Structures are given as structure tokens and as C-alpha cells.
Amino acid sequence: MSPAQSRAARGLLGWSEADLAGKVGLDEAFVRDFEAGRGDPASGQIEALRSALMAAGTVFSNGDSPGVRLERRGAPDEGTRADALTTENDR
């Protein structure tokens, strides 16, 4: 994941640098420095950021045209509504 992809993914999710840092237990300054291209972060730390962004629904593309997009997700499973519960579906 490139710094630009990280910034774009955060933007798609509406997350701040602090939001992303908090999801993975890193300092906000780490996210800021990584996205600014400063320093030489460990690949494990970048992977932690990437994993958190992916878990929230972003999809990264690489190759000739690297980018990021939000994953299309269907409607969330609502389960069984309370008024539809029976002894048959309560197992």
C-alpha cells in the first residue's frame, strides 16, 4: 500500500489519521509520517494499516493503475425479526 492509497482509503471511509491509528494501536504521528512519505516504516506496520482499511471495506488495486475503492457490500443480514421467531427457527 502506498502513502497515497492510504490517504485515499481514509478519505473514502471518512477516517482521520487519528481514527486509523487508533484502529491498529499506532501513534497518529506514524500515520501522518507514512502518508507524507517520511521515514522507513516496517512492513508489518504498513500491513496493519492496510488490514484495518480493508476490514472496513476498502479494496486496493496495484499494477499499472494503483488505486483504492470501496467494496460493494449487500444489505446487512438482519437475521430473524422478533415477530417471526418460532420454535423452529430458534435453534
Secondary structure, 3 states (H helix, E strand, C coil): CCHHHHHHHHHHHCCCHHHHHHHHCCCHHHHHHHHHCCCCCCHHHHHHHHHHHHHCCEEEECCCCCEEEECCCCCCCCCCCHHHCCCCCCC
